[in-house]
């Protein structure tokens, strides 16, 4: 994907630069659920879900699209 300015917009997961400061980083970021001091990679799948109406909290949801993030690319790929 790209913006009107032509800059790429895409998924990023970077962890190697924060491993040395893990205890402090976790204290400042309580929303982070997993850290580890080893290098690796992530696999990300996104599901886009919709509801036919929003006036009822029990409205049924349905899957409208599934996408993958390819390694090294800012593009989304249908899953």
C-alpha positions in Angstrom: 0.0 0.0 0.0 1.1 3.6 -0.4 -0.1 6.9 0.7 -0.8 10.0 -1.4 2.7 11.1 -0.8 4.0 7.8 -2.3 5.5 6.5 0.9 4.9 2.9 1.7 2.7 2.0 4.7 3.0 -1.5 6.0 3.4 -3.8 9.0 6.6 -3.7 11.0 7.8 -5.8 14.0 11.3 -4.8 15.2 12.7 -6.3 18.4 16.5 -6.5 18.2 17.1 -3.0 19.3 15.0 -3.2 22.5 16.2 -6.5 24.0 18.9 -4.9 26.2 16.4 -2.7 27.9 13.6 -5.3 28.4 12.8 -4.7 32.1 12.4 -1.0 31.7 10.7 -1.3 28.4 8.1 -3.6 29.8 7.4 -1.4 32.8 6.7 1.5 30.4 4.6 -0.5 27.9 2.1 -2.7 29.9 0.2 -3.6 26.6 3.2 -5.7 25.4 2.4 -9.4 26.0 5.5 -11.1 24.7 9.2 -10.4 24.6 12.2 -12.5 24.2 15.9 -11.9 23.8 16.4 -14.0 20.6 16.2 -13.0 17.0 13.4 -14.4 14.9 10.5 -13.5 12.8 6.7 -13.0 13.0 3.9 -14.3 10.9 0.9 -12.1 11.0 -2.6 -12.8 9.7 -5.4 -10.2 10.0 -9.1 -10.9 9.8 -11.4 -8.0 9.0 -14.8 -8.6 10.7 -18.0 -6.6 10.3 -21.4 -6.4 12.0 -24.6 -5.8 10.0 -25.7 -3.2 12.6 -24.2 -1.6 15.7 -27.3 -0.8 17.8 -27.3 -4.2 19.5 -24.2 -5.4 21.4 -25.1 -9.0 20.5 -25.2 -8.4 16.8 -23.6 -11.2 14.9 -20.1 -10.6 13.4 -18.9 -12.1 10.1 -15.5 -12.5 8.5 -15.2 -10.2 5.5 -11.6 -10.6 4.6 -8.4 -12.3 5.7 -4.9 -10.9 4.9 -1.3 -11.9 5.4 1.7 -9.6 5.7 4.5 -10.8 3.5 8.1 -10.7 4.7 9.9 -7.7 3.3 6.8 -6.1 1.7 4.4 -3.4 2.7 1.7 -5.1 0.7 -1.1 -7.1 2.2 -1.9 -10.4 0.5 -5.4 -12.1 0.7 -5.2 -15.2 2.8 
